Amino acid sequence: MNISVKYKPAKATRLWFSDTKLFVLLEDGREIGVPLEWFPKLRDASEKDLNNWRFIGNGVGIHWETLDEDLSVEALIR
């Protein structure tokens, strides 16, 4: 039997921070919060650099140019 499953990657629509966490809202309504401690470049960044991000791949990733940091939304879910 051959089963075809269409894979749809999780995509972020919004991003924000608390003092200790990175939060991401996904297009399906899920909200993810992960400790900044997991990402030393983000944890140690200035507020200006931390907030200088953009979605990449139509929301499948997040990029910080000044920090040279990229995060995959799928990796945040795992």
C-alpha positions as CSV (number, residue, x, y, z in Angstrom):
1,M,0.0,0.0,0.0
2,N,1.3,3.4,-0.9
3,I,0.2,6.3,1.4
4,S,0.9,9.8,0.3
5,V,1.2,12.4,3.1
6,K,1.6,16.1,2.2
7,Y,4.2,17.6,4.6
8,K,3.5,21.2,5.6
9,P,6.3,22.8,7.6
10,A,5.3,24.8,10.7
11,K,5.5,28.6,10.0
12,A,5.8,31.5,12.5
13,T,3.6,34.5,12.2
14,R,4.7,36.5,15.2
15,L,7.8,36.6,17.5
16,W,8.3,38.3,20.9
17,F,10.5,38.1,24.0
18,S,10.2,38.2,27.8
19,D,13.3,38.6,30.0
20,T,14.1,34.9,29.8
21,K,12.2,33.4,26.8
22,L,11.6,33.6,23.1
23,F,8.0,33.2,22.0
24,V,6.7,32.3,18.6
25,L,3.1,32.2,17.4
26,L,2.6,29.6,14.6
27,E,0.1,30.0,11.8
28,D,-2.0,27.1,13.2
29,G,-2.5,29.0,16.5
30,R,0.1,27.2,18.6
31,E,2.3,29.3,20.8
32,I,5.9,28.1,21.6
33,G,8.0,29.5,24.4
34,V,11.7,28.5,24.7
35,P,14.3,29.6,27.2
36,L,16.8,32.2,25.8
37,E,19.4,30.2,27.8
38,W,19.3,27.5,25.1
39,F,20.7,30.1,22.6
40,P,23.7,31.9,24.1
41,K,23.9,34.4,21.2
42,L,20.3,35.5,21.9
43,R,20.7,35.3,25.7
44,D,23.8,37.6,25.6
45,A,22.5,40.0,22.9
46,S,21.6,43.6,23.5
47,E,17.9,44.5,23.3
48,K,18.5,46.3,20.0
49,D,20.3,43.3,18.4
50,L,17.7,40.9,19.8
51,N,14.9,42.8,18.2
52,N,16.7,43.1,14.9
53,W,15.3,39.8,13.4
54,R,13.3,38.8,10.3
55,F,11.4,35.7,9.3
56,I,13.1,33.6,6.5
57,G,11.5,31.1,4.2
58,N,8.1,32.6,4.6
59,G,8.2,31.9,8.4
60,V,10.0,28.6,8.5
61,G,13.0,30.2,10.2
62,I,14.1,33.3,12.0
63,H,17.3,35.2,11.2
64,W,19.3,37.8,13.2
65,E,21.7,39.5,10.9
66,T,23.8,41.3,13.5
67,L,24.1,38.2,15.6
68,D,24.7,35.8,12.7
69,E,22.1,33.5,14.2
70,D,19.4,31.4,12.4
71,L,16.7,29.3,14.1
72,S,14.4,26.8,12.5
73,V,10.8,26.9,13.7
74,E,10.7,23.1,13.4
75,A,13.7,22.9,15.8
76,L,11.9,25.1,18.3
77,I,9.0,22.7,18.3
78,R,11.2,19.6,18.9
